[in-house]
Amino acid sequence: MWANKDDVEKNNWEKPQTTSRQPPGREEVIQIRKICDLDRERPRDM
């Protein structure tokens, strides 16, 4: 029942690639900046 390589590649090719190619939206960028700010404020002595 193993899928052969051609089937796997075809399935991967047919999958929509929007998630990886799309630039992050404004909300995501704001979230990332907030996380970076929290990391900066966190003490480094752990």
DRENBA-945024 format. One record per residue: residue number from 1; residue in three letters; x, y, z of N, C-alpha, C in turn. Coordinates in nm, 3 decimals, padded with zeros to 5 digits. Each point is the difference from the previous one (the first is absolute). Layout:
N
NUM/Ala/X/Y/Z/X/Y/Z/X/Y/Z
...
END
This chain:
46
1/Met/00.082/-00.122/00.000/-00.082/00.122/00.000/00.086/00.128/00.000
2/Trp/00.127/-00.014/-00.036/00.085/00.121/-00.002/-00.038/00.086/-00.120
3/Ala/-00.008/00.129/00.018/-00.021/00.091/-00.113/00.131/00.013/-00.076
4/Asn/-00.009/-00.001/-00.133/00.126/00.016/-00.072/00.037/00.147/-00.011
5/Lys/00.127/00.023/-00.034/00.055/00.135/00.008/-00.076/00.097/-00.089
6/Asp/-00.040/-00.044/-00.121/-00.068/00.091/-00.091/-00.134/00.046/00.058
7/Asp/-00.073/-00.091/00.064/-00.128/00.039/00.060/00.022/00.103/00.110
8/Val/00.101/-00.023/00.083/00.025/00.092/00.111/00.035/00.138/-00.055
9/Glu/00.088/00.005/-00.100/00.039/00.130/-00.056/-00.119/00.070/-00.064
10/Lys/-00.085/-00.078/-00.069/-00.117/00.061/-00.065/-00.093/00.058/00.106
11/Asn/-00.022/-00.074/00.108/-00.089/00.050/00.106/00.057/00.126/00.062
12/Asn/00.131/00.003/00.024/00.060/00.120/00.057/-00.014/00.118/-00.096
13/Trp/00.016/-00.028/-00.129/-00.008/00.107/-00.099/-00.141/00.056/-00.006
14/Glu/-00.101/-00.086/00.014/-00.138/00.046/-00.014/-00.050/00.074/00.124
15/Lys/00.070/-00.015/00.111/-00.043/00.068/00.122/00.017/00.151/-00.018
16/Pro/-00.093/00.082/00.047/00.017/00.145/-00.011/00.119/00.045/00.084
17/Gln/00.081/00.088/-00.055/00.123/00.043/00.066/-00.016/00.139/00.062
18/Thr/-00.124/00.043/00.023/-00.021/00.139/00.041/00.066/00.030/00.134
19/Thr/00.000/-00.098/00.091/00.049/00.029/00.134/00.147/00.036/-00.002
20/Ser/00.080/-00.071/-00.082/00.144/00.026/00.003/00.036/00.121/-00.085
21/Arg/-00.072/00.023/-00.110/00.039/00.108/-00.091/-00.053/00.135/00.043
22/Gln/-00.113/00.002/00.071/-00.065/00.126/00.032/00.084/00.077/00.101
23/Pro/00.021/00.131/-00.020/00.067/00.078/00.103/-00.088/00.008/00.124
24/Pro/00.059/00.009/00.118/-00.082/00.004/00.122/-00.090/00.122/00.001
25/Gly/-00.121/-00.017/00.050/-00.093/00.111/00.007/00.039/00.098/00.110
26/Arg/-00.067/00.115/00.003/00.034/00.102/00.100/-00.017/-00.054/00.141
27/Glu/-00.109/-00.074/00.024/-00.024/-00.052/00.135/00.115/-00.091/00.042
28/Glu/00.045/-00.086/-00.092/00.109/-00.092/00.034/00.127/00.078/00.032
29/Val/00.029/00.104/-00.079/00.121/00.079/00.023/-00.007/00.065/00.138
30/Ile/-00.118/00.054/00.035/-00.015/00.063/00.132/00.023/-00.104/00.110
31/Gln/-00.056/-00.120/-00.017/00.021/-00.106/00.100/00.148/-00.032/00.013
32/Ile/00.070/-00.013/-00.113/00.142/-00.034/00.004/00.077/00.111/00.072
33/Arg/-00.034/00.126/-00.029/00.070/00.110/00.067/-00.026/-00.003/00.149
34/Lys/-00.125/-00.029/00.041/-00.029/-00.009/00.143/00.085/-00.108/00.065
35/Ile/00.009/-00.116/-00.065/00.079/-00.110/00.055/00.146/00.043/00.013
36/Cys/00.053/00.069/-00.103/00.139/00.045/00.006/00.019/00.099/00.115
37/Asp/-00.096/00.090/00.020/00.011/00.096/00.110/00.000/-00.073/00.133
38/Leu/-00.087/-00.101/00.015/-00.001/-00.076/00.125/00.134/-00.068/00.023
39/Asp/00.057/-00.056/-00.107/00.131/-00.065/00.014/00.105/00.100/00.044
40/Arg/-00.006/00.122/-00.053/00.099/00.101/00.035/-00.014/00.040/00.147
41/Glu/-00.126/00.009/00.048/-00.022/00.045/00.137/00.030/-00.109/00.102
42/Arg/-00.002/-00.126/-00.043/00.020/-00.111/00.093/00.145/-00.001/00.049
43/Pro/00.024/-00.020/00.128/00.138/-00.008/00.049/00.072/-00.119/-00.061
44/Arg/00.129/00.016/-00.025/00.077/-00.101/-00.072/00.072/-00.096/00.094
45/Asp/-00.024/00.008/00.131/00.081/-00.080/00.093/-00.053/-00.141/00.020
46/Met/-00.099/-00.044/-00.079/-00.051/-00.136/00.019/00.103/-00.101/-00.049
END
